[in-house]
Amino acid sequence: MNITIGENLKKLRQEKGNTQENLSEFIGISFQAISKWERGEAYPDITLLPKLSAYYDISVDDLLGIGEIRKQERIDEYQKESNRIGSSDPQGQLEVWRKAQKEFPNDFTVMTKLSNCLFSAFLQDEDLDRAKGEELIEIGDKILANSTNNSYRYSAIQTLCFTYKHLGDVDKAKEYAGMAPSYIVTSDELVTSLFPKEQAFVYNKSNLYSLLDLMTTKIRLMANVLQGAERKQVLHKYLNLLEIIFEDGDFGTYLISLYHIYERLARLSADEKNREETLENLSKAVEYAIKADTRGAYTHTSILVRGISVQDIPKEDKLFISQELLEYINSECYDFCRDDEQLAKQIEELHKTAIESGVYDRPRNGSMG
């Protein structure tokens, strides 16, 4: 447990608007000692903690930072529960973060998570439930009014922009859109420009990841607008882009995206009753679903991202998309090729991966057996 009393003492003193000398007079020790506390070079004697907590009108636990640590542990538990439920049950995830909000109504992480889930639920309502929209606006404005963290603020701006758009208030949506930075003038790009070429190269690799995420998101959105052959063509552009960046096949976190793209292509092929193409795309979807669920930590070797490490995902935090794909394969659109022996073998591999994850119990009605 990381005790943060030095940081807390400095923050509390500044919030109260007093000096180290003011505090030293109250406690009865030198201000040099307080300076060492705030720099983390020493800790107060345990006998002084009650007096310090009384001076700032907080508990000893909060003074030591233990309260904040315990809060973060609870929020981590909510995150694990949300991950366990998975994206296939957005209502369940929303309920998790509503519970978290009741426990931590002013925590910005909780507010942001709740806002994200609430926005998904808002869009799924055919009539765009105005009550949900108003709640999203209330949460977003609260974050903007009280948080100085750009990550929370930009997330709130994005949500507010799209909420107003869907509620029909385009002018208000434009107002919030104007609060966000442009593509070019970003902290990531500005910081990169401050370093020598060798060091900037390292930062550029990280920025490339962010830009890739932005580009692939745009391509997916464009694909959603198109139909038939054009939609398939754009989805293949997505795949080509990933193959350019990850020429060694070390796709990392994009394994999940690859699974989704190939499953989408499989559905398009199935709509055309193109058996060969459907089976080919399903095969790729199975391959990447299993790789995503079973991958561990490793370091990229592809030239543009070489040296970037991909951390292993704790089992309790994994999405386990093999189970999700098994449910997709149950769809009637794949009935015309369900007799394929190779597909049957791959479904067996999906079953095995899902069962080993501990979140899937065989059999289900989509089993090939």
DRENBA-783729 format. One record per residue (C-alpha): y, x, z; residue in one letter; residue number from 1. Coordinates in Angstrom, 2 decimals, always signed. Each point is the difference from the previous one (the first is absolute). Layout:
// DRENBA-783729
v: Y; u: X; w: Z; residu: A; num: NUM
...
END
This chain:
// DRENBA-783729
v: +0.00; u: +0.00; w: +0.00; residu: M; num: 1
v: +3.33; u: +1.46; w: -1.11; residu: N; num: 2
v: +2.57; u: -0.38; w: +2.81; residu: I; num: 3
v: +3.47; u: -0.35; w: -1.54; residu: T; num: 4
v: +2.13; u: +0.01; w: +3.15; residu: I; num: 5
v: +2.44; u: +2.60; w: -1.37; residu: G; num: 6
v: +0.81; u: -2.06; w: -3.09; residu: E; num: 7
v: +0.19; u: -3.17; w: +2.10; residu: N; num: 8
v: +2.38; u: +1.55; w: +2.55; residu: L; num: 9
v: +2.35; u: +1.16; w: -2.73; residu: K; num: 10
v: -0.08; u: -3.36; w: -1.76; residu: K; num: 11
v: +0.55; u: -1.94; w: +3.24; residu: L; num: 12
v: +2.86; u: +2.25; w: +1.05; residu: R; num: 13
v: +1.74; u: -0.35; w: -3.35; residu: Q; num: 14
v: -0.49; u: -3.78; w: +0.00; residu: E; num: 15
v: +1.57; u: -0.16; w: +3.46; residu: K; num: 16
v: +2.88; u: +2.15; w: -1.24; residu: G; num: 17
v: -0.14; u: +2.66; w: +2.70; residu: N; num: 18
v: -0.39; u: +3.76; w: +0.08; residu: T; num: 19
v: -2.63; u: +2.35; w: +1.34; residu: Q; num: 20
v: +2.45; u: +0.78; w: +2.80; residu: E; num: 21
v: +0.21; u: -3.70; w: +0.94; residu: N; num: 22
v: -3.76; u: -0.21; w: +0.30; residu: L; num: 23
v: -0.25; u: +3.31; w: +1.86; residu: S; num: 24
v: +2.47; u: -1.23; w: +2.63; residu: E; num: 25
v: -2.03; u: -3.17; w: +0.56; residu: F; num: 26
v: -3.35; u: +1.82; w: +0.19; residu: I; num: 27
v: +1.34; u: +2.97; w: +1.94; residu: G; num: 28
v: -1.15; u: +2.81; w: -2.30; residu: I; num: 29
v: +1.69; u: +2.28; w: -2.52; residu: S; num: 30
v: +0.95; u: -1.30; w: -3.43; residu: F; num: 31
v: -1.77; u: +3.06; w: -1.45; residu: Q; num: 32
v: -3.28; u: -1.42; w: +1.30; residu: A; num: 33
v: +0.73; u: -3.32; w: -1.72; residu: I; num: 34
v: +0.79; u: +1.86; w: -3.20; residu: S; num: 35
v: -3.44; u: +1.65; w: +0.16; residu: K; num: 36
v: -1.63; u: -3.41; w: +0.52; residu: W; num: 37
v: +1.69; u: -1.42; w: -3.07; residu: E; num: 38
v: -1.02; u: +3.00; w: -2.12; residu: R; num: 39
v: -3.61; u: -0.35; w: +1.17; residu: G; num: 40
v: +0.00; u: +3.39; w: +1.66; residu: E; num: 41
v: -0.79; u: -1.45; w: +3.44; residu: A; num: 42
v: -0.86; u: -3.30; w: +1.68; residu: Y; num: 43
v: +1.61; u: -1.69; w: +3.01; residu: P; num: 44
v: -1.81; u: +0.30; w: +3.31; residu: D; num: 45
v: -2.17; u: -3.05; w: +0.57; residu: I; num: 46
v: +2.01; u: -0.89; w: +3.11; residu: T; num: 47
v: +3.11; u: -0.48; w: -2.17; residu: L; num: 48
v: -1.57; u: -2.56; w: -2.34; residu: L; num: 49
v: +0.71; u: -3.09; w: +2.19; residu: P; num: 50
v: +3.65; u: +1.05; w: +0.36; residu: K; num: 51
v: +0.36; u: +0.62; w: -3.74; residu: L; num: 52
v: -1.61; u: -3.34; w: -0.87; residu: S; num: 53
v: +2.29; u: -1.78; w: +2.50; residu: A; num: 54
v: +3.05; u: +1.71; w: -1.52; residu: Y; num: 55
v: -0.88; u: -1.36; w: -3.45; residu: Y; num: 56
v: -1.49; u: -3.27; w: +1.28; residu: D; num: 57
v: -3.36; u: +0.47; w: -1.72; residu: I; num: 58
v: -3.58; u: +0.48; w: +1.18; residu: S; num: 59
v: -1.47; u: +3.46; w: +0.56; residu: V; num: 60
v: -2.51; u: -0.74; w: -2.81; residu: D; num: 61
v: +2.84; u: -0.69; w: -2.44; residu: D; num: 62
v: +1.83; u: +3.09; w: +1.19; residu: L; num: 63
v: -3.07; u: +2.11; w: -0.80; residu: L; num: 64
v: -0.46; u: -1.69; w: -3.35; residu: G; num: 65
v: -3.36; u: -1.41; w: +1.06; residu: I; num: 66
v: +1.13; u: -3.53; w: -0.71; residu: G; num: 67
v: +0.84; u: +0.94; w: -3.58; residu: E; num: 68
v: -3.34; u: +1.78; w: -0.43; residu: I; num: 69
v: -1.91; u: -3.01; w: +1.29; residu: R; num: 70
v: +2.00; u: -2.26; w: -2.31; residu: K; num: 71
v: -0.90; u: +2.16; w: -3.00; residu: Q; num: 72
v: -3.66; u: -0.07; w: +1.00; residu: E; num: 73
v: +0.12; u: -3.82; w: +0.05; residu: R; num: 74
v: +1.72; u: -0.13; w: -3.39; residu: I; num: 75
v: -2.69; u: +2.34; w: -1.37; residu: D; num: 76
v: -2.60; u: -2.46; w: +1.25; residu: E; num: 77
v: +1.72; u: -2.83; w: -1.86; residu: Y; num: 78
v: +0.03; u: +2.15; w: -3.14; residu: Q; num: 79
v: -3.73; u: +0.65; w: +0.30; residu: K; num: 80
v: -0.64; u: -3.72; w: +0.43; residu: E; num: 81
v: +2.13; u: -0.74; w: -3.06; residu: S; num: 82
v: -1.92; u: +2.61; w: -2.04; residu: N; num: 83
v: -3.32; u: -1.45; w: +1.16; residu: R; num: 84
v: +1.01; u: -3.47; w: -1.21; residu: I; num: 85
v: +1.06; u: +1.43; w: -3.36; residu: G; num: 86
v: +2.24; u: -1.17; w: -2.81; residu: S; num: 87
v: -2.45; u: -2.74; w: -1.00; residu: S; num: 88
v: +1.11; u: -1.99; w: +3.07; residu: D; num: 89
v: +3.83; u: +0.14; w: +0.01; residu: P; num: 90
v: +0.23; u: -2.91; w: +2.43; residu: Q; num: 91
v: -2.17; u: +1.89; w: +2.48; residu: G; num: 92
v: +2.21; u: +3.07; w: -0.32; residu: Q; num: 93
v: +3.09; u: -2.15; w: +0.52; residu: L; num: 94
v: -1.46; u: -1.37; w: +3.24; residu: E; num: 95
v: -0.65; u: +3.56; w: +1.23; residu: V; num: 96
v: +3.63; u: +1.03; w: -0.46; residu: W; num: 97
v: +1.27; u: -3.26; w: +1.49; residu: R; num: 98
v: -1.93; u: +0.91; w: +3.14; residu: K; num: 99
v: +1.49; u: +3.48; w: -0.12; residu: A; num: 100
v: +3.49; u: -1.46; w: -0.33; residu: Q; num: 101
v: -0.46; u: -2.10; w: +3.13; residu: K; num: 102
v: -0.91; u: +3.16; w: +1.91; residu: E; num: 103
v: +2.65; u: +2.24; w: -1.61; residu: F; num: 104
v: +2.75; u: -2.28; w: -1.38; residu: P; num: 105
v: +2.50; u: +2.82; w: -0.57; residu: N; num: 106
v: -2.24; u: +2.72; w: -1.43; residu: D; num: 107
v: +0.99; u: +0.86; w: -3.58; residu: F; num: 108
v: -3.52; u: +1.00; w: -1.07; residu: T; num: 109
v: -1.33; u: -3.38; w: +1.12; residu: V; num: 110
v: +2.89; u: -1.85; w: -1.63; residu: M; num: 111
v: -0.59; u: +1.84; w: -3.30; residu: T; num: 112
v: -3.76; u: -0.67; w: +0.04; residu: K; num: 113
v: +0.59; u: -3.66; w: +0.84; residu: L; num: 114
v: +2.60; u: -0.27; w: -2.75; residu: S; num: 115
v: -2.41; u: +1.44; w: -2.59; residu: N; num: 116
v: -2.78; u: -2.43; w: +0.94; residu: C; num: 117
v: +2.41; u: -2.92; w: +0.23; residu: L; num: 118
v: +1.40; u: +0.78; w: -3.46; residu: F; num: 119
v: -3.53; u: -0.05; w: -1.48; residu: S; num: 120
v: -0.62; u: -3.39; w: +1.64; residu: A; num: 121
v: +3.40; u: -1.21; w: -1.21; residu: F; num: 122
v: -0.85; u: +0.81; w: -3.62; residu: L; num: 123
v: -3.41; u: -1.67; w: +0.26; residu: Q; num: 124
v: +1.55; u: -3.34; w: +0.95; residu: D; num: 125
v: +0.29; u: -2.10; w: -3.15; residu: E; num: 126
v: +3.21; u: -1.60; w: +1.23; residu: D; num: 127
v: +1.37; u: +3.27; w: +1.51; residu: L; num: 128
v: +0.14; u: -1.16; w: +3.62; residu: D; num: 129
v: +3.70; u: +0.28; w: +0.83; residu: R; num: 130
v: -0.74; u: +0.45; w: +3.70; residu: A; num: 131
v: -1.88; u: +3.21; w: -0.80; residu: K; num: 132
v: +2.88; u: +1.12; w: -2.19; residu: G; num: 133
v: +2.51; u: -0.59; w: +2.77; residu: E; num: 134
v: -2.20; u: +1.90; w: +2.45; residu: E; num: 135
v: -0.17; u: +2.92; w: -2.44; residu: L; num: 136
v: +3.78; u: +0.02; w: -0.27; residu: I; num: 137
v: +0.37; u: -0.06; w: +3.78; residu: E; num: 138
v: -2.39; u: +2.94; w: +0.46; residu: I; num: 139
v: +1.55; u: +2.01; w: -2.84; residu: G; num: 140
v: +3.56; u: -0.48; w: +1.25; residu: D; num: 141
v: -1.09; u: +0.99; w: +3.51; residu: K; num: 142
v: -1.49; u: +3.25; w: -1.29; residu: I; num: 143
v: +3.13; u: +0.81; w: -2.02; residu: L; num: 144
v: +2.27; u: -0.75; w: +2.94; residu: A; num: 145
v: -1.90; u: +2.11; w: +2.54; residu: N; num: 146
v: -2.11; u: +2.69; w: -1.67; residu: S; num: 147
v: +1.28; u: +3.34; w: -1.27; residu: T; num: 148
v: -3.38; u: +0.95; w: -1.49; residu: N; num: 149
v: +0.31; u: -0.04; w: -3.80; residu: N; num: 150
v: -3.67; u: -0.83; w: -0.47; residu: S; num: 151
v: +0.35; u: -3.23; w: +1.98; residu: Y; num: 152
v: +3.39; u: -0.78; w: -1.53; residu: R; num: 153
v: -1.09; u: +0.44; w: -3.61; residu: Y; num: 154
v: -3.11; u: -2.10; w: +0.60; residu: S; num: 155
v: +2.22; u: -2.74; w: +1.47; residu: A; num: 156
v: +2.42; u: +0.24; w: -2.93; residu: I; num: 157
v: -2.86; u: -0.38; w: -2.47; residu: Q; num: 158
v: -1.43; u: -3.01; w: +1.81; residu: T; num: 159
v: +3.40; u: -1.67; w: +0.35; residu: L; num: 160
v: +0.76; u: +0.57; w: -3.66; residu: C; num: 161
v: -3.22; u: -1.64; w: -1.21; residu: F; num: 162
v: +0.11; u: -2.77; w: +2.60; residu: T; num: 163
v: +3.46; u: -1.11; w: -1.14; residu: Y; num: 164
v: -1.13; u: +0.31; w: -3.62; residu: K; num: 165
v: -2.93; u: -2.35; w: +0.56; residu: H; num: 166
v: +2.21; u: -2.40; w: +1.97; residu: L; num: 167
v: +2.28; u: -0.19; w: -3.03; residu: G; num: 168
v: +3.00; u: +1.90; w: +1.42; residu: D; num: 169
v: +0.28; u: +2.76; w: -2.62; residu: V; num: 170
v: +3.50; u: +1.06; w: +1.08; residu: D; num: 171
v: -1.22; u: +0.67; w: +3.54; residu: K; num: 172
v: -3.03; u: +1.84; w: -1.38; residu: A; num: 173
v: +2.32; u: +2.24; w: -2.05; residu: K; num: 174
v: +2.09; u: +0.69; w: +3.11; residu: E; num: 175
v: -3.02; u: +1.42; w: +1.83; residu: Y; num: 176
v: -1.27; u: +1.82; w: -3.10; residu: A; num: 177
v: +3.34; u: +1.82; w: -0.09; residu: G; num: 178
v: -0.69; u: +1.44; w: +3.47; residu: M; num: 179
v: -2.97; u: +2.05; w: -1.22; residu: A; num: 180
v: +0.41; u: +3.50; w: -1.47; residu: P; num: 181
v: -0.47; u: +0.70; w: -3.71; residu: S; num: 182
v: -3.04; u: +1.74; w: -1.44; residu: Y; num: 183
v: +1.88; u: +3.25; w: -0.41; residu: I; num: 184
v: +2.07; u: +0.25; w: +3.19; residu: V; num: 185
v: -2.76; u: +0.07; w: +2.61; residu: T; num: 186
v: -0.56; u: +2.13; w: +3.07; residu: S; num: 187
v: -3.17; u: +1.45; w: -1.54; residu: D; num: 188
v: +1.77; u: +1.20; w: -3.14; residu: E; num: 189
v: +3.05; u: +1.29; w: +1.86; residu: L; num: 190
v: -2.10; u: +2.02; w: +2.44; residu: V; num: 191
v: -2.02; u: +1.51; w: -2.85; residu: T; num: 192
v: +3.18; u: +1.27; w: -1.67; residu: S; num: 193
v: +0.94; u: +1.99; w: +3.11; residu: L; num: 194
v: -2.94; u: +2.42; w: -0.05; residu: F; num: 195
v: -0.95; u: +3.04; w: -2.11; residu: P; num: 196
v: -2.27; u: -0.73; w: -2.98; residu: K; num: 197
v: -3.23; u: +0.97; w: +1.77; residu: E; num: 198
v: +0.68; u: -2.22; w: +3.00; residu: Q; num: 199
v: +1.38; u: -2.79; w: -2.18; residu: A; num: 200
v: -3.27; u: +0.07; w: -1.95; residu: F; num: 201
v: -1.85; u: -1.03; w: +3.16; residu: V; num: 202
v: +2.42; u: -2.87; w: +0.63; residu: Y; num: 203
v: -0.21; u: -1.08; w: -3.63; residu: N; num: 204
v: -3.75; u: -0.45; w: +0.30; residu: K; num: 205
v: +0.58; u: -2.39; w: +2.88; residu: S; num: 206
v: +2.74; u: -1.81; w: -1.93; residu: N; num: 207
v: -2.33; u: -0.32; w: -2.96; residu: L; num: 208
v: -2.34; u: -2.05; w: +2.16; residu: Y; num: 209
v: +2.83; u: -2.40; w: +0.83; residu: S; num: 210
v: +1.11; u: -0.26; w: -3.62; residu: L; num: 211
v: -3.59; u: -0.58; w: -1.10; residu: L; num: 212
v: -0.29; u: -2.87; w: +2.44; residu: D; num: 213
v: +3.23; u: -1.46; w: -1.37; residu: L; num: 214
v: -1.12; u: +0.36; w: -3.62; residu: M; num: 215
v: -3.45; u: -1.47; w: +0.55; residu: T; num: 216
v: +1.49; u: -2.94; w: +1.87; residu: T; num: 217
v: +2.33; u: -0.68; w: -2.92; residu: K; num: 218
v: -2.88; u: +0.21; w: -2.48; residu: I; num: 219
v: -2.07; u: -2.49; w: +2.04; residu: R; num: 220
v: +2.91; u: -2.42; w: +0.13; residu: L; num: 221
v: +0.52; u: +0.30; w: -3.75; residu: M; num: 222
v: -3.70; u: -0.60; w: -0.59; residu: A; num: 223
v: +0.18; u: -3.22; w: +2.01; residu: N; num: 224
v: +2.49; u: -1.41; w: -2.50; residu: V; num: 225
v: -2.09; u: +0.80; w: -3.06; residu: L; num: 226
v: -3.15; u: -1.65; w: -1.28; residu: Q; num: 227
v: -3.16; u: +0.98; w: -1.85; residu: G; num: 228
v: -0.04; u: +3.25; w: -1.98; residu: A; num: 229
v: +3.53; u: +1.01; w: +1.04; residu: E; num: 230
v: -0.85; u: -0.37; w: +3.67; residu: R; num: 231
v: -3.08; u: +2.15; w: -0.43; residu: K; num: 232
v: +2.03; u: +2.58; w: -1.89; residu: Q; num: 233
v: +2.54; u: +0.29; w: +2.83; residu: V; num: 234
v: -2.75; u: +0.28; w: +2.63; residu: L; num: 235
v: -1.51; u: +2.85; w: -2.01; residu: H; num: 236
v: +3.44; u: +1.68; w: +0.06; residu: K; num: 237
v: -0.29; u: -0.13; w: +3.80; residu: Y; num: 238
v: -3.38; u: +1.73; w: -0.17; residu: L; num: 239
v: +1.28; u: +2.60; w: -2.47; residu: N; num: 240
v: +2.89; u: +0.85; w: +2.31; residu: L; num: 241
v: -2.34; u: +0.65; w: +2.93; residu: L; num: 242
v: -2.26; u: +2.14; w: -2.19; residu: E; num: 243
v: +3.02; u: +2.12; w: -1.02; residu: I; num: 244
v: +1.02; u: +0.63; w: +3.62; residu: I; num: 245
v: -3.53; u: +0.40; w: +1.38; residu: F; num: 246
v: -1.77; u: +1.85; w: -2.81; residu: E; num: 247
v: -2.66; u: +1.21; w: +2.46; residu: D; num: 248
v: -0.87; u: -3.57; w: +0.95; residu: G; num: 249
v: +1.30; u: +0.54; w: +3.55; residu: D; num: 250
v: +1.68; u: -3.41; w: +0.12; residu: F; num: 251
v: +0.27; u: -0.17; w: +3.78; residu: G; num: 252
v: +1.67; u: -3.20; w: +1.20; residu: T; num: 253
v: +0.12; u: -1.27; w: -3.60; residu: Y; num: 254
v: -3.74; u: -0.64; w: +0.08; residu: L; num: 255
v: +0.75; u: -3.48; w: +1.31; residu: I; num: 256
v: +2.50; u: -0.59; w: -2.82; residu: S; num: 257
v: -2.56; u: +1.13; w: -2.56; residu: L; num: 258
v: -2.52; u: -2.45; w: +1.40; residu: Y; num: 259
v: +2.52; u: -2.85; w: -0.27; residu: H; num: 260
v: +1.03; u: +0.90; w: -3.56; residu: I; num: 261
v: -3.58; u: +0.22; w: -1.27; residu: Y; num: 262
v: -0.95; u: -3.28; w: +1.69; residu: E; num: 263
v: +3.00; u: -1.63; w: -1.65; residu: R; num: 264
v: -1.03; u: +1.43; w: -3.37; residu: L; num: 265
v: -3.53; u: -1.26; w: +0.59; residu: A; num: 266
v: +1.30; u: -3.52; w: +0.53; residu: R; num: 267
v: +2.05; u: +0.17; w: -3.19; residu: L; num: 268
v: -3.05; u: +1.20; w: -1.91; residu: S; num: 269
v: -2.12; u: -2.73; w: +1.60; residu: A; num: 270
v: +2.51; u: -2.63; w: -1.16; residu: D; num: 271
v: -0.64; u: +1.27; w: -3.53; residu: E; num: 272
v: -3.76; u: -0.02; w: +0.66; residu: K; num: 273
v: -0.10; u: +3.67; w: -1.01; residu: N; num: 274
v: -3.18; u: +0.99; w: +1.79; residu: R; num: 275
v: +0.09; u: +3.75; w: -0.71; residu: E; num: 276
v: +3.63; u: +0.40; w: +1.02; residu: E; num: 277
v: -0.43; u: -2.18; w: +3.08; residu: T; num: 278
v: -2.96; u: +2.04; w: +1.22; residu: L; num: 279
v: +1.81; u: +3.26; w: -0.69; residu: E; num: 280
v: +3.05; u: -1.07; w: +2.01; residu: N; num: 281
v: -2.11; u: -1.43; w: +2.83; residu: L; num: 282
v: -1.91; u: +3.27; w: +0.15; residu: S; num: 283
v: +3.26; u: +1.90; w: +0.47; residu: K; num: 284
v: +1.21; u: -2.50; w: +2.60; residu: A; num: 285
v: -3.22; u: +0.50; w: +1.99; residu: V; num: 286
v: +0.27; u: +3.78; w: -0.31; residu: E; num: 287
v: +3.52; u: +0.15; w: +1.37; residu: Y; num: 288
v: -0.58; u: -2.62; w: +2.69; residu: A; num: 289
v: -2.86; u: +2.06; w: +1.41; residu: I; num: 290
v: +1.98; u: +3.24; w: -0.28; residu: K; num: 291
v: +2.96; u: -1.59; w: +1.78; residu: A; num: 292
v: -2.19; u: -1.24; w: +2.85; residu: D; num: 293
v: -1.89; u: +3.26; w: +0.46; residu: T; num: 294
v: +2.61; u: +2.67; w: -0.70; residu: R; num: 295
v: +0.87; u: +2.52; w: +2.69; residu: G; num: 296
v: +2.80; u: +2.52; w: +0.38; residu: A; num: 297
v: +0.60; u: +2.49; w: -2.79; residu: Y; num: 298
v: +2.77; u: +1.95; w: -1.78; residu: T; num: 299
v: +1.20; u: -0.79; w: -3.53; residu: H; num: 300
v: -0.77; u: +2.56; w: -2.72; residu: T; num: 301
v: +1.78; u: -1.66; w: -2.95; residu: S; num: 302
v: +2.91; u: +2.22; w: -1.01; residu: I; num: 303
v: +2.93; u: -2.35; w: +0.69; residu: L; num: 304
v: -1.25; u: -0.92; w: +3.48; residu: V; num: 305
v: -2.01; u: +3.12; w: +0.82; residu: R; num: 306
v: -0.12; u: +0.77; w: +3.70; residu: G; num: 307
v: +0.94; u: -3.47; w: +1.23; residu: I; num: 308
v: -2.52; u: -1.07; w: +2.63; residu: S; num: 309
v: -1.48; u: -3.47; w: +0.18; residu: V; num: 310
v: -0.98; u: -0.95; w: +3.53; residu: Q; num: 311
v: -3.20; u: -1.80; w: +0.86; residu: D; num: 312
v: +0.44; u: -3.64; w: +0.99; residu: I; num: 313
v: -1.49; u: -0.97; w: +3.38; residu: P; num: 314
v: -2.82; u: -2.48; w: -0.46; residu: K; num: 315
v: +1.81; u: -2.70; w: +1.95; residu: E; num: 316
v: +3.01; u: +0.27; w: -2.34; residu: D; num: 317
v: -1.85; u: -0.11; w: -3.34; residu: K; num: 318
v: +0.32; u: -3.06; w: -2.22; residu: L; num: 319
v: -3.64; u: +0.12; w: -1.16; residu: F; num: 320
v: +0.64; u: -1.37; w: -3.47; residu: I; num: 321
v: -3.70; u: +0.13; w: -0.93; residu: S; num: 322
v: -0.34; u: -3.27; w: +1.85; residu: Q; num: 323
v: +2.99; u: -1.41; w: -1.86; residu: E; num: 324
v: -1.46; u: +0.99; w: -3.37; residu: L; num: 325
v: -3.33; u: -1.63; w: +0.86; residu: L; num: 326
v: +1.89; u: -3.25; w: +0.52; residu: E; num: 327
v: +1.87; u: +0.42; w: -3.29; residu: Y; num: 328
v: -3.26; u: +0.60; w: -1.88; residu: I; num: 329
v: -1.20; u: -3.38; w: +1.30; residu: N; num: 330
v: +2.55; u: -1.61; w: -2.33; residu: S; num: 331
v: -1.45; u: -2.24; w: -2.70; residu: E; num: 332
v: +1.82; u: +1.98; w: -2.68; residu: C; num: 333
v: -2.61; u: +2.75; w: +0.38; residu: Y; num: 334
v: -3.04; u: -2.26; w: -0.25; residu: D; num: 335
v: -0.55; u: +0.82; w: -3.67; residu: F; num: 336
v: -0.74; u: +3.66; w: +0.77; residu: C; num: 337
v: -1.57; u: -0.32; w: +3.45; residu: R; num: 338
v: -3.46; u: +0.75; w: -1.42; residu: D; num: 339
v: +0.94; u: +3.60; w: -0.84; residu: D; num: 340
v: -2.32; u: +2.43; w: +1.79; residu: E; num: 341
v: +2.64; u: +2.72; w: +0.40; residu: Q; num: 342
v: +2.42; u: -2.47; w: +1.55; residu: L; num: 343
v: -2.74; u: -1.15; w: +2.37; residu: A; num: 344
v: -0.51; u: +3.61; w: +1.15; residu: K; num: 345
v: +3.72; u: +0.46; w: +0.55; residu: Q; num: 346
v: +0.21; u: -3.19; w: +2.03; residu: I; num: 347
v: -2.80; u: +1.38; w: +2.16; residu: E; num: 348
v: +2.16; u: +3.10; w: +0.56; residu: E; num: 349
v: +2.93; u: -2.23; w: +0.92; residu: L; num: 350
v: -2.21; u: -1.85; w: +2.49; residu: H; num: 351
v: -1.12; u: +3.30; w: +1.50; residu: K; num: 352
v: +3.56; u: +1.29; w: +0.36; residu: T; num: 353
v: +1.24; u: -3.27; w: +1.49; residu: A; num: 354
v: -2.91; u: -0.24; w: +2.45; residu: I; num: 355
v: +0.47; u: +3.60; w: +1.15; residu: E; num: 356
v: +3.65; u: -0.80; w: +0.69; residu: S; num: 357
v: -1.11; u: -2.47; w: +2.64; residu: G; num: 358
v: +2.18; u: -2.83; w: -1.33; residu: V; num: 359
v: -2.47; u: -1.68; w: -2.34; residu: Y; num: 360
v: -3.31; u: -1.71; w: +0.67; residu: D; num: 361
v: -2.49; u: -0.42; w: -2.84; residu: R; num: 362
v: -0.84; u: -2.20; w: -1.79; residu: P; num: 363
v: +2.80; u: -2.07; w: -1.49; residu: R; num: 364
v: -0.23; u: -2.56; w: -2.77; residu: N; num: 365
v: +1.10; u: +2.58; w: -2.55; residu: G; num: 366
v: -2.97; u: +2.27; w: +0.70; residu: S; num: 367
v: -1.98; u: +0.98; w: -3.03; residu: M; num: 368
v: -3.16; u: -0.54; w: +2.00; residu: G; num: 369
END
